């Protein structure tokens, strides 16, 4: 199975980079996954541009979680305007790719240290973040599929934040997902939010890809038959 993934276009900020990345995508993916922040600061009108870039070029199913820049109050509007994209907001689904059932769990994720704005403006933000961790744990346990993907905006480990200032790790993701990932062992984890981090890391035997466009400068392509083996196992 070939998976293409990206996020953090922050249109219009990195829109031209996104256009180039899609135009130069040579793979023919079976799934196209987005990890949120496709628009900047709630600019819903920018999603039309993002959608138009994908339309006609990406013919496989497109699944996305939301990022913090897709503001909570705008998410239903985005869903209704772009029904061709399957948006997951603390939700899961199962798709069939060939003979493989693919379970995808999507969430914005959690921060170990909520931002000052979040603390001022989002009631119970600490509980919301803990509830999302519990949600991921439950759904990874319950979903029955041959291949399980966790699609999350914020980093679910600090390992893919290496390259960022360590002082800011807690504001970029949450390492509280690591025990869940180790216990439930999804086949693949994709996230964004970190623009200066590390492209791939491993939590136990689980591959974690940071697919943020500002970091990768291209659409990340993952061949599940070749790219998901740790270390030297790739070559044997």
C-alpha positions in Angstrom: 0.0 0.0 0.0 1.3 3.5 -0.9 0.4 6.3 1.4 0.9 10.0 0.7 0.8 12.4 3.6 1.2 16.1 4.4 0.1 18.8 6.6 0.8 22.3 7.9 0.3 24.1 4.6 -1.0 27.0 6.6 -2.5 28.4 3.4 -1.7 31.0 2.2 1.7 30.8 3.9 3.0 27.6 2.3 0.4 27.3 -0.5 2.9 27.7 -3.4 5.1 25.0 -1.8 2.0 22.8 -1.6 1.2 23.3 -5.2 4.7 22.3 -6.2 4.7 19.3 -3.9 1.5 17.9 -5.4 2.6 18.7 -9.0 5.8 16.8 -8.5 4.3 13.8 -6.7 5.2 10.8 -8.8 3.7 8.1 -6.7 0.1 7.0 -7.3 -1.1 6.7 -3.7 -3.8 4.3 -2.4 -4.5 6.8 0.4 -3.8 10.5 0.8 -3.7 11.6 4.4 -3.6 15.1 5.9 -2.6 16.0 9.5 -4.3 19.4 9.8 -3.4 23.1 9.7 -4.0 23.1 6.0 -5.2 26.7 6.5 -3.9 29.5 8.6 -5.7 31.0 11.6 -9.2 29.9 10.6 -9.1 31.2 7.0 -11.8 28.9 5.7 -11.7 30.5 2.3 -8.1 29.2 1.8 -9.4 25.6 2.0 -11.0 26.1 -1.4 -7.5 26.6 -2.8 -6.1 23.5 -1.1 -9.1 21.5 -2.3 -8.6 22.7 -5.9 -5.0 21.6 -5.9 -6.0 18.1 -4.9 -9.0 17.8 -7.2 -8.4 15.7 -10.3 -4.8 14.9 -9.2 -5.5 12.8 -6.2 -8.0 10.1 -7.1 -7.7 7.9 -4.0 -9.5 8.4 -0.7 -8.5 11.6 1.2 -8.7 11.5 5.0 -7.7 14.3 7.4 -7.7 15.3 11.0 -8.0 18.9 12.0 -5.1 21.1 13.3 -5.3 23.9 15.8 -5.6 26.4 12.9 -8.9 24.8 11.8 -10.7 26.4 14.7 -13.3 24.3 16.5 -16.2 26.5 15.5 -15.3 26.2 11.8 -14.9 22.4 11.5 -18.5 21.6 10.7 -18.4 24.2 8.0 -15.3 22.7 6.5 -16.9 19.2 6.6 -20.0 20.4 4.8 -18.1 22.3 2.1 -15.7 19.4 1.3 -17.6 16.1 1.7 -15.1 14.3 -0.6 -12.6 14.6 2.2 -13.2 12.4 5.2 -12.5 14.5 8.3 -11.9 12.8 11.6 -12.3 14.8 14.8 -11.9 12.4 17.6 -13.4 9.8 15.3 -12.4 6.6 13.4 -13.3 4.9 10.2 -12.4 1.7 8.3 -11.5 1.8 4.6 -10.7 -1.1 2.2 -7.6 -0.7 0.1 -7.5 -3.7 -2.2 -7.7 -6.7 0.1 -6.5 -4.7 3.1 -8.8 -3.2 5.7 -7.4 0.1 7.0 -8.5 1.6 10.3 -7.8 5.3 10.7 -8.2 7.1 14.0 -8.1 10.9 13.8 -7.6 13.6 16.4 -6.1 17.0 16.9 -4.1 15.5 19.7 -2.8 17.0 23.0 -0.2 19.3 24.4 1.6 18.5 27.6 1.6 22.3 28.3 -1.5 24.1 26.8 -0.7 27.5 25.3 -1.5 30.6 27.3 -4.3 31.4 24.9 -5.8 28.0 25.4 -5.6 28.3 29.2 -7.5 31.6 29.0 -10.0 30.7 26.3 -10.7 27.0 26.3 -12.5 25.7 29.5 -11.2 22.4 30.8 -8.4 22.3 28.2 -6.3 19.9 30.4 -9.3 17.5 30.6 -9.9 17.8 26.9 -6.3 16.8 26.2 -6.5 13.9 28.6 -9.8 12.7 27.1 -8.2 12.6 23.6 -5.4 10.3 24.9 -8.1 8.1 26.4 -10.0 8.2 23.1 -7.0 7.1 21.1 -6.3 4.3 23.6 -9.9 3.0 23.4 -10.2 3.1 19.6 -6.8 1.6 19.0 -7.9 -1.3 21.2 -11.3 -1.7 19.6 -10.9 -1.0 15.9 -10.6 -4.2 13.9 -8.5 -3.8 10.8 -5.5 -5.3 9.1 -3.6 -2.0 9.2 -4.1 0.7 11.8 -3.2 4.4 11.4 -3.2 7.1 14.0 -3.6 10.5 12.4 -2.9 13.3 14.8 -1.9 16.9 14.4 0.2 17.6 17.6 3.2 15.4 18.0 2.4 12.2 20.0 6.0 11.9 21.1 9.0 14.1 21.7 11.2 11.9 19.5 10.1 13.6 16.3 10.5 17.1 17.9 14.3 16.8 17.9 15.5 19.8 16.0 13.1 22.1 17.8 14.1 24.0 20.9 13.6 21.5 23.8 12.1 24.2 25.9 9.1 24.2 23.6 8.5 20.4 23.3 5.6 20.5 25.8 3.9 23.1 23.7 4.3 21.1 20.5 3.0 17.7 21.5 2.5 15.2 24.3 4.7 12.3 25.2 1.7 10.9 27.2 0.7 9.1 24.0 3.9 7.0 24.0 2.6 4.4 26.5 -0.6 4.1 24.4 1.4 3.6 21.2 3.6 1.0 22.9 0.6 -0.9 24.3 -1.7 -0.7 21.3 0.9 -0.8 18.6 -0.7 0.9 15.6 0.9 0.1 12.3 1.7 3.7 11.6 1.5 7.1 13.3 1.4 10.4 11.3 1.5 13.9 12.8 2.5 17.5 11.9 2.6 20.8 13.9 6.4 20.7 14.3 8.1 22.6 11.4 11.7 22.0 12.5 11.6 18.5 14.0 12.7 15.1 12.9 11.0 13.4 9.9 10.7 9.9 11.4 11.4 8.2 14.7 10.4 5.0 16.4 8.4 4.4 19.6 9.2 0.8 20.4 8.4 -0.9 17.1 6.0 1.8 15.9 7.1 4.2 13.2 6.2 7.9 13.8 6.3 10.2 10.8 6.3 14.0 11.0 4.8 14.9 7.7 4.6 18.7 8.1 5.2 20.3 4.7 7.6 23.0 6.1 9.8 20.3 7.4 9.7 17.9 4.4 9.2 20.3 1.5 7.4 17.5 -0.4 4.5 15.1 0.0 5.7 12.3 2.2 5.3 8.9 0.4 5.3 5.7 2.5 5.4 2.3 1.0 4.0 0.1 3.8 5.8 -3.0 2.4 9.2 -1.3 2.5 9.4 1.7 4.8 7.9 0.5 8.1 10.7 -1.8 9.3 13.1 -0.4 12.0 16.8 -0.1 11.3 18.6 -2.8 9.4 15.4 -4.8 9.0 14.6 -2.5 6.0 17.4 -4.1 4.1 16.9 -7.8 4.9 
